[in-house]
Amino acid sequence: MSLARITPIIGSLYALMRNRLGLNVATQLGAQELSCTVAPDRRLVVLGHEPIAGFARDHGTVADEAAMLALHTLDSTTLLAEPRFVAPGDSCLRADDPGWRWHCIANHGQALSDWERRPLGDTVADAIDLLATKIGSSALDGYLSEAEAEEQYQPLLTNRTTLAKITESKGAPLWNGSAWPGGGSSGSGDPVIDYWKQRVAISGGTLGSLSQSRAQSLVTALRDAGLLRVVIRLDAWLGGDGYTAASIPLVDRFGRCGRRVGVADADWSESSGIAFSGASYIDSMTRPGDLGVAGNGGLGWWEAVATASGNVEPMGCYSTGDSQRFVLDLRSSLRAFRWGDPATGASSDTERAAGHYYGQRSGAASRTLYADGDALASNTSSDSASGVHDRTIWLGGSNSSAPELWTGRCLLAYLTDGTLTDTQIAALHTVLSDWLTDIGRE
């Protein structure tokens, strides 16, 4: 392209329009003349009479789509007012579309296709909230915080092309197909699994690929069923080199791990779980009052053998002075869940057997015992359960002044926040049963 000449600043858009129309001007701009034009908040580079570059402009708020498409008036032959010029990079708000800003991306914004609609406000925060809703807020633990993500990625999240880069895989967030920022290139992409692996490594244990695959399948199944969010702790007894790794809970929301007493490698097998001899237990370092709101909580235990001899409480604790119990109680002639005064427990006069037991307190007047996903007994007597903060819950026995230590084999054990519905408890049983069958443990 050859330029005939570069002229001085012509003036405003109004002056440019008058020059174009030949109104009271000595010499009109030629098609190849480069000049500058100044509007109240814009400087344009003009070739002939056509603006070719300029600073972006906020055109304020217009009424609706029609008004937005009519913003550009430079081509108008009316000289009653200063003409407006719209170019890529300009933007406006629309009164009929709150919460969004419209950006000109092509031509002069005279067609809807020239505009792109972009969200206002906390774009990154909204994206994180959406992920949390879909996969559970705990799935985002360990990654960049909302504030950090906003600082680093807000500039990228200003159009729908970039927003489309936010996806998920196996319930874990991804950015452009890779682990979410902060997840680390060597991680699995699942924060629950990565945290578990880190804890195993810190303890000196190792994990084989089969154990990791089994762990991932269980976490994914729980997350997909919407159940991971209610689990406070889950001991799945998975390990690669013995009980050192297997003693680390797969899910450990409080990060307390626990203290094992009398448990040895010989008591554990990934194919069969962990055996309790009546002289061993694991202290979860978690009190009943830590689990849910207002003293609520749940205890879950899957027993493989349930021998007729030995003590009767596979997990739980007593209050100081032993007047209240927070336990699963499995006897030869009785199965019960107690959370507070023993007299207010949910109890069934039926013989204990191998299977999945879950007891839940979801309110002062709501205690229910479930067997294999079905409600077995309930009690609606009001009980404040004031001793929920006294002692920590044991696995393989009950923590009291005269501890009850269990004899049997546990396939898995867990603690919840006590908010599960009957439907969710049935679904939880199905998820756990399917997983145990898949790994050959049930």
N, C-alpha and C positions, 0 to 999 in steps of 0.2 A: 504494500500500500504506500502511495506517495502522498505527502501532505503538502497542500499548496502553501499554507502559512499557519502560524500560530498567532491568534489574535488576543488582545487583552480581554479581561473579564467583561462580559457583556452586561451583567447585572442579574436581576431576578428572573425567575421563570416567566414572569409576566413580560419582562423585556425581551426574553428569548422568543416568546410567542409572537409578540409584535414584530420582531425582526423577521420571523418566519413568514408572517402574513404581509410583510412589506409596508407596515403602517408607520408613517413618519420616520423612516430610516433612510439614510443616504445610501448605504451599501448593505445588501443582504449577505449573510454568511453563505459561502460556497459549500458544496457537498463534501469537500475534502479539507475544510478549514477546522482546525482544532481550537477550542476555546474553553473557558470556564464560566460557569454560571453559579450564582449564589442565591439560595433561598434562605428563609429565616433560620433554619437549622440544618441546612444541607449545602455541600459544595459538590457540584457536578462537573465532570469532564464531558464536553459536548463535541461531537463530530458533525459538522454541518448544523443541523437543528435537532439531531438525535442524541440524547444523553447516553453515554456508554459506560460511565463509572461514577460512583459517588458513595458518600457515607450512608450507612443504614439509618433508617428513620423509624421512630415509633409514631404511628399515626393515631395513637390514642384509642378511644373506644367508639366503635360504630354500632349501629342498631342491629344489623343482621347481615346475612350473606349478600343480599343485593347491594347494600351500602358498601360492603367491603369490595365487591367487584367494581363498584363505581368510583373508588378512591382516585384512580389515575385519570386526570383530566387534562394532561398536557396536550393531547391531540384535539381537544375541543377548540372550536372556532369562536367560542364565546370569550370575550375579554372583560367581562363584568367583574371578575374576581381573579386573584392570583391562582394559576393552575397548580394542581398537585401532581407530583411525580412519584410513582411506585416502582421499585426495582428489587431484585433478589436481595434478601437480607433485611428488608423492611418487615414490620410486623404491626399487628393491631389486636385489640381485644374486641369481642362481640358481646353486646348486652344480652343477646339471646342464647349465649353459650358460655355461662360462667365456669371458671376453673380451667379455661384453656386459652392459649395464645395462638393466633394464626400467623404463620410466617410465609412471606412470599419466597418461593423457591425457583421461579422461572418467569421470564417475560415481564409484564407490568401488572400482574395480579388482576387481569380483566376476565379470567376464566377460573373456575373453581380448581381446576387441575394445576393452576399456578401457585396454589397455597397448600401449606401443610399444617395440620392441627397438632399442637404439642401441649402436654399437660403443664400446668403451673404448679408451684409449690414443691413439696418434698418427694420428688420423683423416686429417688433411691429408697427413701423410707417406705413409700407406697409399695415398691417392688419387694422389699424385705417383708413387709406385712403380708403381702400376697403369698410369698413362699411359706411364711410361718403358718398361714391358714391352711395351705395345701399339705404341708409335710410335718407340721408340729414345730413349735418354737424351739424345742430342745435340739432339733436337727441343725440349727444355726449356731449352736454353742461352739466356741473355739475359732470362729471366723472373725473377719473384721467387724467391728461394731458399726452400728448405723451411722454414727458421726464420722468414723474413719472412712466408711464406704462413700458417704456423701462427699467428703473432701477430695477423695481420689477419683471418683467415678461420676459425680454429678455432671461434669461437662460433657461426658459421653452419652448420658441418658437424656438427651434433649430431642431425640427423634425416634420414630417407631422402628427404624432399621436397627438401631443399637439396642432398644428395649427387647427386640426379638432374640438378642444374644443370651438373655437370661432364660435358662432352661433348668431341668432337673433330671437326674438319673438315679434310680433306686432310692428315691426319696431325698437325695442330697442335691443342693444347689450347684449349678454349673454356670460359668461365665464363658461364653463363646466356645462351648464344648469341653472346657477344662475345669479343674477344681475351682470352686469359688475363691476369690482373693483371700489369702490368709490360710488356706487349707494346706498348702505345701504340696510340692510336686510329687513327693513320695507317699502321700496319703492315699487312702482308698476313695476319697471323695465323700465318705460318710463320717460325720464328726463323731457319732457314737462309737463306730468301729475303731476309728483312729485313736480316740481317747482310751479305749480298752487296750489297744495294742501298746500304747505308750505306758500305761500302768503295768502291763505285763513285763515290758522291757525294764522298767525301773525296778521291779521286784526281782529281776534276775532270771525270769523265765523266758521261754521261746515258744513260738507258735508255728505250726506247720500250715501249709496252704489249705489242707482239708478243714482244719479247725477254723480258719478265717472264713472259708466259704460257708461253713455251717453257721457261724456267727452272723454273717451278712444275711443269710436267708431268713434267720429268725428275726433280726432287727427289721428287715424290710417287710416281713409279713405282719409284724406288730404295727409298724408305721402305716402300712397300707390299710389296715383294719381300724386305724384311728385309736389304737390302744397304747402306743408307746408313750404318749404324753402323761398317762396315769401311773406308769410304772416308776417307782422310786429306786428300786434295786431289783436286779435279776441275776441270780446265780445259776448259770447254765452249765457249769462244770466243764468248760472247754479248755484244752491245753495241748501243747505239743510235746513237752518233755517231762510231764509229771504234774504233781499237784501244785507246784509253785505257780505255774501259769493258770491252772484250773481254779485256784483259790481266788482269782481276781474276778469280781462280778462283771458280767457282760454289760449290764446297765448299772450305773452308780451315780445317780444324780447329785448326791452330796459329796462324792469323792472320798468316802471314809474307808473304803475297802474292807477292813475288819481285822480281827485277831483270831487265829486258829489255835485250838488247844487239843492236843492228843490226836490230831489228824495226820496221817502219813501217806506217802505215795502209794503204798500198798492198798489203801482204802479207796483209791480212786481209779476210775477207768472212763475214758471218753465214751465208750460203748455202753456203759452201765451206770454212770453217775458216781455218787460218793456214798460209801458205807459209814454209818455211825454205830459205834460199838457199845454204847451205853457208858463210855468213859471219854467221849470226845465231843467237841462242839465248836462252832464258829460264832464269835461275837460280832454282830453287824455294826456295832458302834452307833446304832440308830435307835432312838426311843420312840415309843408309839406316838407321842405327841409331836414328833418331827414330821410325821407322814402327811397329814391333811389338815384342813382347817377345823377349828373347834373340837379338837380331840378325835377326829375321824381317821380312819385308816383301814388297811386290809392286809391279811396274811395269806400267802399262797404256798402250798406244799404238795408235791407229787411224789407219793410213796410207791415203791416197787414191791415191797414184801410185807410190811406191817406185821411183824411177828407177834404172836399172842402173849409172849412174856416181855418183861422189861417195863420201863416207865411209859407214861401215856401222853406226853406233850412234846411233839416233834419240833415246835418252834414257839417263841414268845418270851414273856417275862412277867414278873409279879411287881406290884408296887412295893415301896418301902414298908416293911411290916407284914408283907404278904397278904394284906386284906383284899386287894384287887388283883385280878389276873387278866392278862392280855395274851391269850394263847389259843392255839388249836389243841383240842383235847380228844384223843382217839383211844378208846378203851375197848375191851372185849365185849362190852354190853352197852356202849354209849359212844356217840360222836357229838362233839360240841365245839362251839366257838364262843369264847368269853372275852369281854372287853369292859372291864370294870368289876362290879360285884359279881362273884360267881353265880349268884342266884338269878341274875338277869341275863345269863348266857343263852344263846340259841342252841338247843339241845335236842337230839333224837336218840331214842332208846333202841338203837340198832348197832349191830356189831361192826367194828372197824374192819376195813378191807383195804387192799391196795387200790390206789387211784389218786385222783386229783381233788384236793380239798382247798377251799377258799372261804375265809371268813371275813366279813366286812361290817364295819360300823360306819353308817352314812349319816347318822344323826343321833341325838341323845336317846331317842326312842326307836332306834332302828338298828338291829343287829341280826345278820343272816348268815347261816352256814350253807355252803354249796358243795355238792359232791358231783364231780364230773360235769360241771357246768349247769347243773339243775339245783334249785333251792331245796334244801333238805329240812331246814328248821329255821324259825325266826323268833325274835322276842321284841316286843314293843314297849316294855317297861322303861320308864325314864331312868337314865343313869348318867350322871355327870362325868364319870370316868376320870376323876380328879387326879389319879396317880399316873397319868400318861407320860409324865416327864421324870419319873423316878429312876427307872432302870432301862438298860439297853436290851434290845431283842436278840436272842440267841437263835441260831439255826442248829438243829440237832439236840434240842433240849430247851428248857425254860430257865431264865435267869431269876433266881430267888435266893432266899437265905438258905434253903436246902434244895439245890438245883435238881430238876428232873432232867435226866439225860436219856436221849432216845436210842433205841436199838432198831435199825432198819436201813433201807437204802433209798436215798433221795435222788430222783431223776432231775428235778430242778426245784428252786424255791424263789419266792419273790415277795416284795412289799409294794403296796399301792397307796394312793392318796385317799382311797375310800369313796370315789365318786362314780364307780361303775354301775350301770343299770343291769337289770336281769339279761337283757339282750346282749349287752357287751360282755357280760361274764360268760354267756354261752359261746359267744364268738371267740373270746380269749381261750376257752377250753379247746375249741376247734383248732385254733392256730397252734397252740402248744402240742396238742395231740398229733396233728399232722407233722409238725417238726420232729417230734420224738420218733415217729414212725419212719420219717425220711432218713434219719441218722441211725436207725436201727437200735434205739435205746428203749423204746416202749415194749 
